Amino acid sequence: MTGRLVALGAASLAALSLAAAANASNPQIAGLQVALRAYGLYTGPIDAIAGPGTVRATKAFQRRVGLVATGRAGPQTRRALGPLGEPLFGRRTLRTGRFGWDVSVLQFLLARRGLLVPVDGYFDAATSRALKRYQRSRRLQVDGIAGPHTLTALASGRAELSIGKARAAPKGVRGLLQHWAGVYGVDLSLVRALAWMESGYQPGLVSPAGARGVMQVLPSTKDYVETVLLRRRVPWTVSGGIRVGVVYLRQLLREFNGSRSLALAAWYQGPASVRSHGLQPGTRVFVRNVLALRRRGV
């Protein structure tokens, strides 16, 4: 690893230990926030700011697992957070299939540069595509692997991590997911897991195909839900996008006799394709990941 990257790691460790004392911007804090959000303790923005909300959530987690509630994310706390709690950013090469704190930080850094990527700690195909676009823009080797050169380039842009430029989910996203799941009688844990997998609860994501928001709803899906299922127009708001996604998921569950696996497959691959061709390999991975998130309780 380069000296710059090692220096970032040392500075990040110091800042993490002082999270309760300073409202500082530090990319490693994004990893902490993602981990705390997975436990349902942090509902604020993923902004790499160790503010009061992050400290409160850290203390709540520490009390939950029997640690002294200092609000500082030291080694014991990070170990207790499980797979999302380790390792710190800069300690290993990151590639497709990796899962952890450092992947969350990588995704945060990419998202802050305007790239389409969910911030959820799982290095998926969308993360690889976003990383390749970043590598191409910086004239790095375009391999979708975050090795020392790519990590150093990402870490060098610390000035982009200001409060004013941080865009993340409003505090009400979890509440909106709960509201619309309740209104339409859809399993809340499934709705949350699907939303986490699609966007990491980030409402500002727009895919190259035009899928938007927390549920990554396509315009064609929205039109179908509005004209056939609801017979009314729904605004392109955070709440409206979640509503459309929940209604569509309910319809897929009905079409596939309540099978979560087939409904999720149809969400990802399309219902007609699932009936005609069965589940494609990428679809199977998507379904497994969503169901694993549901069991974990994001």
SULNOR-V237274 format. One record per residue. SS is DSSP state (alpha for helix, beta for strand, coil for the rest). PHI is phi in radians with two decimals (NA if undefined). OMEGA is omega in whole degrees, -180 to 180 (none if undefined). Layout:
[[SS:PHI:OMEGA] [SS:PHI:OMEGA]]
//
This chain:
[[coil:NA:-179] [coil:-1.32:179] [alpha:-1.06:-179] [alpha:-1.07:-178] [alpha:-1.20:177] [alpha:-1.09:179] [alpha:-1.09:178] [alpha:-1.07:180] [alpha:-1.06:-180] [alpha:-1.14:179] [alpha:-1.13:-179] [alpha:-1.15:178] [alpha:-1.06:179] [alpha:-1.11:-179] [alpha:-1.17:178] [alpha:-1.09:-179] [alpha:-1.23:-180] [coil:-1.92:-175] [coil:-1.02:-178] [coil:-1.35:-173] [coil:-1.83:-175] [coil:-2.46:177] [coil:-1.60:-171] [coil:-1.69:175] [beta:-1.55:-178] [coil:-2.66:-176] [alpha:-1.00:179] [alpha:-1.09:-180] [alpha:-1.11:177] [alpha:-1.06:177] [alpha:-1.09:177] [alpha:-1.10:-178] [alpha:-1.11:178] [alpha:-1.10:180] [alpha:-1.10:180] [alpha:-1.17:178] [alpha:-1.14:179] [alpha:-1.10:177] [coil:-1.56:179] [coil:1.29:-176] [coil:-1.76:-178] [coil:-2.14:-179] [coil:-2.06:-180] [coil:-1.44:-179] [coil:-1.28:172] [coil:-1.47:-171] [coil:-2.19:180] [coil:1.11:178] [beta:-1.88:-180] [coil:-1.45:-178] [coil:-1.51:-177] [alpha:-1.01:-180] [alpha:-1.11:178] [alpha:-1.16:180] [alpha:-1.14:178] [alpha:-1.05:-180] [alpha:-1.14:178] [alpha:-1.09:178] [alpha:-1.10:180] [alpha:-1.09:178] [alpha:-1.15:-180] [alpha:-1.05:177] [alpha:-1.12:-178] [alpha:-1.08:-175] [coil:-1.74:175] [coil:1.45:176] [coil:-1.71:176] [coil:-1.15:-175] [coil:-1.42:-180] [coil:-1.61:-174] [coil:1.41:179] [coil:-1.78:-177] [coil:-1.54:179] [coil:-1.41:-177] [alpha:-0.99:-179] [alpha:-1.11:-180] [alpha:-1.12:-179] [alpha:-1.14:177] [alpha:-1.12:-179] [alpha:-1.14:179] [coil:-1.21:177] [alpha:1.43:-175] [alpha:-1.00:180] [alpha:-1.43:-176] [alpha:-1.67:-177] [coil:-2.59:-17] [coil:-1.47:177] [coil:-1.14:180] [coil:-1.06:177] [coil:1.79:-176] [coil:-1.72:179] [coil:-2.68:174] [coil:-1.30:-177] [beta:-1.96:180] [coil:-2.56:-179] [coil:-0.93:180] [coil:1.75:177] [coil:-1.20:-180] [beta:-2.50:177] [coil:2.69:180] [alpha:-0.95:-176] [alpha:-1.15:176] [alpha:-1.16:177] [alpha:-1.02:-180] [alpha:-1.14:177] [alpha:-0.98:-179] [alpha:-1.12:177] [alpha:-1.06:-179] [alpha:-1.11:177] [alpha:-1.20:-179] [alpha:-1.10:180] [coil:-1.18:176] [coil:-1.67:174] [coil:1.44:-179] [coil:-1.60:-177] [coil:-1.37:-180] [coil:-2.77:174] [coil:-1.23:179] [coil:-1.86:-173] [coil:-2.40:177] [coil:1.54:-180] [beta:-1.99:-178] [coil:-1.42:-177] [coil:-1.82:-179] [alpha:-1.11:179] [alpha:-1.12:178] [alpha:-1.15:179] [alpha:-1.09:180] [alpha:-1.11:180] [alpha:-1.11:-180] [alpha:-1.14:178] [alpha:-1.10:178] [alpha:-1.10:178] [alpha:-1.13:-180] [alpha:-1.06:179] [alpha:-1.11:-178] [alpha:-1.19:-179] [coil:-1.77:-180] [coil:1.01:174] [coil:-1.68:175] [coil:-1.08:-175] [coil:-1.59:-178] [coil:-2.21:-179] [coil:1.21:179] [coil:-2.06:-180] [beta:-1.61:175] [coil:-1.63:-175] [alpha:-0.95:-177] [alpha:-1.18:180] [alpha:-1.17:180] [alpha:-1.10:179] [alpha:-1.12:179] [alpha:-1.08:179] [alpha:-1.14:-177] [alpha:-1.19:-176] [coil:-1.30:-176] [coil:-1.64:-176] [alpha:-1.04:-176] [alpha:-1.12:-179] [alpha:-1.29:-174] [alpha:-1.64:179] [coil:-1.32:-180] [alpha:-1.05:-175] [alpha:-1.11:-178] [alpha:-1.76:-179] [coil:-1.45:178] [coil:-2.08:-179] [coil:-2.63:-173] [coil:-1.15:174] [coil:-1.18:-177] [coil:-1.10:-175] [coil:-1.49:-176] [alpha:-1.06:180] [alpha:-1.06:178] [alpha:-1.12:179] [alpha:-1.18:176] [alpha:-1.06:179] [alpha:-1.12:-178] [alpha:-1.06:-175] [alpha:-1.28:174] [alpha:-1.10:178] [alpha:-1.19:-179] [alpha:-1.06:-175] [alpha:-1.81:174] [coil:1.14:179] [coil:-1.84:180] [coil:-0.90:-177] [alpha:-1.05:-179] [alpha:-1.10:178] [alpha:-1.25:178] [alpha:-1.06:-180] [alpha:-1.11:-179] [alpha:-1.12:179] [alpha:-1.14:179] [alpha:-1.11:179] [alpha:-1.11:-179] [alpha:-1.13:-176] [alpha:-1.30:-171] [alpha:-2.46:-172] [coil:1.13:-179] [coil:1.18:180] [coil:-1.63:-174] [coil:-1.36:-174] [coil:-1.58:-177] [coil:-1.30:174] [beta:-2.34:-177] [coil:-1.43:176] [coil:-1.00:179] [coil:-1.45:179] [coil:1.69:176] [coil:-1.16:-170] [beta:-2.26:165] [coil:1.41:-175] [coil:-1.02:-178] [coil:-1.64:-178] [coil:0.91:-179] [beta:-1.49:176] [coil:-1.35:176] [alpha:-0.96:180] [alpha:-1.14:177] [alpha:-1.17:178] [alpha:-1.05:180] [alpha:-1.11:178] [alpha:-1.10:-180] [alpha:-1.10:-178] [alpha:-1.17:-173] [alpha:-1.48:-175] [alpha:-1.82:-173] [alpha:-1.54:-177] [alpha:-1.77:-177] [coil:1.00:175] [coil:-2.79:179] [coil:-1.40:179] [coil:-2.16:-178] [coil:-1.18:176] [coil:-1.41:174] [coil:-1.93:176] [alpha:-1.01:180] [alpha:-1.12:-179] [alpha:-1.11:179] [alpha:-1.12:178] [alpha:-1.14:179] [alpha:-1.02:180] [alpha:-1.05:180] [alpha:-1.08:-180] [alpha:-1.17:179] [alpha:-1.10:179] [alpha:-1.15:177] [alpha:-1.08:177] [alpha:-1.04:179] [alpha:-1.10:179] [alpha:-1.14:177] [alpha:-1.09:178] [alpha:-1.15:-178] [alpha:-1.11:-177] [coil:-1.91:171] [coil:0.95:176] [coil:1.42:-180] [coil:-1.28:178] [alpha:-1.10:-176] [alpha:-1.09:-179] [alpha:-1.25:178] [alpha:-1.13:178] [alpha:-1.17:177] [alpha:-1.07:179] [alpha:-1.17:176] [alpha:-1.05:-175] [alpha:-1.42:-170] [alpha:-1.83:-175] [coil:1.82:-176] [alpha:-1.08:-179] [alpha:-1.12:179] [alpha:-1.15:179] [alpha:-1.10:-180] [alpha:-1.18:-175] [alpha:-1.45:-170] [alpha:-2.12:-175] [coil:1.36:-175] [coil:-1.52:175] [coil:-1.35:-178] [alpha:-0.95:179] [alpha:-1.12:178] [alpha:-1.15:180] [alpha:-1.06:178] [alpha:-1.11:179] [alpha:-1.01:-178] [alpha:-1.07:179] [alpha:-1.02:-177] [alpha:-1.16:180] [alpha:-1.12:-180] [alpha:-1.15:176] [alpha:-1.16:177] [alpha:-1.10:179] [alpha:-1.09:180] [alpha:-1.13:-179] [alpha:-1.28:177] [coil:1.42:178] [coil:-1.25:none]]
//
